[in-house]
Amino acid sequence: MDTLICKGCGASLTYAAGLQALQCEYCDAVTEIARVAPVAATTAQLLIPMTVEDNALAYAVLHHLAANDEVPDDMVERAELSVKRFYLPCFAFDGSYNATWTASFGYNRTDTYTDHVKRTVDGKSERVPVTRTRAVVDWRPVSGQDAGNFVLLGYGGSGVAPNALLLLERLRKLQTATPFDVGFISGVDTHPYTLAAKEAYALHTEAQVGKLVETSVKHHAQGNVQRDWHWNASTRWDASPMYVPMGHVVIAYGGKQYNVWADGTNAANLVSDALPANRAKGKYISRGMLLPIVALLALMFTGLASASFFYEMKLERLAAVGAVWILSAWRDARYARRSQQVRQSALAKRAQRYAQPAATPAAPAPSEGPDLLSLAMSLLSAVIVCVLLYKLVTDPAAPPAAVAAGTTPAAAAIAPVSAPVKPVRLLSPIMVAANAQDWATVRTLTAKTASPAAVSKADKAASAAAFARGAKALLNKDNAAAITAFEAALEANSANMDARSKLGAALIGAGDHERARRVLGELVAAAPRHADGWRNLAEAAALSGMRAEADASLRMLLHLSKDRKRTTEALKKRAASGEPGQFSEAVARVVKPGAKKAGG
């Protein structure tokens, strides 16, 4: 509401802004309301000269596209550009502010206090004092004043996209403003003013000043933390109408249009709509990640399903997975480099059209057709993954802790054997020869092994999976579960000698020494060179009171050992420990100074 004076009697008249005349209620005189000139009549006092030509604006947009890895590779070549330059009506607000502020500053410290907790002492529950510490913040109220100056631009027109106004905040050429001269705007569109200075400040500049005051006030922060910031600020400003140069480039690509606005004094200062995504790049990277992820997941799954995760993390397997990831990263880097070459080559060609200097040196155009090296790397990755998967399937299990070096596990409940085990003679010919130290006969007999029966891949896989479960159970000293798993492995593949050897070890741990002898006797009869089987048979025979069989098995173990010195030392340590007694006695009988030739 504004106030006027009656022309007739001098009384005060009150009117709304929409009225054009008022009649005095005292003297009936009519007072005309002066018409305010339209805002659009505002004329600029200052102007920042336009220094960028149409071709330079277009080339700057193309250069922006060529440097952007996220846009399609052919956008630089296929984009159609339309350029328009114009002067934007603005107000230059030259002002100052004064602010009074209050806040709370917090300072951290550690406080020690005594707490009482319930504890049971000598069967009685009582509260016991306990010293504890806690972090405490000491808050202090603080107040102060702040002041500063600002020179900011505010848009004085309408119709320009909000993205374009971001350029006004980044404009750094206010010092180049000159008094307005019509010669500067010759041949360039000039947008009209539609806002008064007060409106432009409230719409476009007041928020910027608020942020400036907030930043300046919070520079007074002290302590470790702050809170309860409050401030009151008063501002004073003068507005100068000013024309600011700007360029608008419309990109037509793929049936759509994209807008780019650029600073008329520096074409590199630009903002744009969201540009189209490089979908081809996304698909290429996604496909390339498939093989590395498959390799990594397969190795991790095998490790988690095995008795020992770290056993499965063999050096060659880790190297294979690492190689696949390195090849994938190499392919992606080559793709990015080729994409950049495509865009830079297209930019160099279009630079001539816009009479702009090309990049120095000019980017070489990539060869036509597919990248043969990338295809070769993809093929190599596929081969590595296939070999890795084959290795993981055919050798998935980690062996449990060796029975030879450990102590005999405690007896546990024994599950019944699902398949009967064929009995073996108390002393086989090979054992007789071993006890007689007739190694020529031993070598002849161990060379005679029967060919294993054919087993399907499915049965082998089932046997391997059951073996892995049994090995894990044996490692955890769960003999009952180990026996069940190893029996399942033998049921699927009776030629799985490692499963038969571990079944014997599990039976020994469960205390069923006689059954262990039968299982292990069948093993060494079918595979006489199985050193681990002879070692387990020696323990089972010793614990069953079969001294001759135990001695012969130990001699066969020494005979087949790849490192006899190490095996001998391990057996001597076992004999010295005296656990279990019968087995230690058997070791003492065989591994002694007078019997070293038994390893011959």
HUQUI-V322136 format. One record per backbone hydrogen bond with DSSP energy under -0.5 kcal/mol. NH is the residue of the N-H (numbers start at 1). CO is the residue of the C=O. If there is no record, write none. Layout:
# HUQUI-V322136
NH/CO
NH/CO
This chain:
# HUQUI-V322136
2/15
4/13
6/11
10/6
13/4
15/2
19/16
22/31
24/29
28/24
31/22
31/29
32/30
33/20
34/32
41/38
42/39
45/241
46/241
47/178
48/243
49/47
51/264
52/264
57/53
58/54
59/55
60/56
61/57
62/58
63/59
64/60
65/61
66/62
67/63
68/65
69/67
71/68
75/72
78/74
79/75
80/252
82/250
84/248
86/246
87/189
88/244
90/242
91/154
92/240
93/91
93/152
94/92
94/238
95/93
95/150
96/236
97/148
98/234
99/146
100/232
101/144
102/230
103/142
104/227
105/140
106/225
107/138
109/136
111/109
111/134
113/132
115/113
115/130
117/128
119/126
121/119
121/124
124/121
126/119
126/124
128/117
130/115
132/113
134/111
136/109
138/107
138/136
139/137
140/105
142/103
144/101
146/99
148/97
150/95
152/93
154/91
156/89
157/89
164/161
165/161
165/162
166/162
166/163
167/164
168/165
169/165
170/166
171/167
171/168
176/173
177/174
178/47
180/45
184/181
185/181
185/182
186/183
188/185
189/85
191/87
193/40
194/156
195/156
200/196
201/197
202/198
203/199
204/200
205/200
205/201
206/201
209/205
210/206
211/207
212/208
213/209
214/210
215/211
216/212
217/213
218/214
219/215
219/216
220/217
221/218
224/106
225/106
227/104
230/102
232/100
234/98
236/96
238/94
240/92
242/90
243/46
244/88
246/86
247/262
248/84
249/260
250/82
251/249
251/258
252/80
252/250
253/251
253/256
256/253
258/251
260/249
261/271
262/247
263/266
263/269
264/245
269/266
270/268
271/261
273/259
278/70
279/277
282/278
283/279
284/280
285/281
286/282
287/283
288/284
289/285
290/286
290/287
291/287
292/288
293/289
294/290
295/291
296/292
297/293
298/294
299/295
300/296
301/297
302/298
303/299
304/300
305/301
306/302
312/308
313/309
314/312
318/314
319/315
320/316
321/317
322/318
323/319
324/320
325/321
326/322
327/323
328/324
329/325
330/326
331/327
332/328
333/329
334/330
335/331
336/332
337/333
338/334
339/335
340/336
341/337
342/338
343/339
344/340
345/341
346/342
347/343
348/344
349/345
350/346
351/347
352/348
352/349
353/349
354/350
355/352
356/351
372/370
375/371
376/372
377/373
378/374
379/375
380/376
381/377
382/378
383/379
384/380
385/381
386/382
387/383
388/384
389/385
390/386
391/387
392/388
393/389
394/390
395/391
406/402
432/428
433/429
434/430
435/431
436/432
437/434
438/433
439/437
442/438
443/439
444/440
445/441
446/442
447/443
448/444
448/445
449/447
460/456
461/457
462/458
463/459
464/460
465/461
466/462
467/463
468/464
469/465
470/466
471/467
472/468
473/469
474/470
475/471
476/472
477/474
478/473
479/477
482/478
483/479
484/480
485/481
486/482
487/483
488/484
489/485
490/486
491/487
492/488
493/489
496/493
497/495
500/496
501/497
502/498
503/499
504/500
505/501
506/502
507/503
508/504
509/505
510/506
511/507
511/508
512/507
513/511
516/512
517/513
518/514
519/515
520/516
521/517
522/518
523/519
524/520
525/521
526/522
527/523
530/527
531/529
534/530
535/531
536/532
537/533
538/534
539/535
540/536
541/537
542/538
543/539
544/540
545/542
546/541
547/545
550/546
551/547
552/548
553/549
554/550
555/551
556/552
557/553
558/554
559/555
560/556
561/557
567/563
568/564
569/565
570/566
571/567
572/568
573/569
574/570
575/571
576/572
577/573
578/574
579/574
584/580
585/581
586/582
587/583
588/584
589/585
590/586
591/587
592/590
595/592
596/593
598/595
599/596
600/597
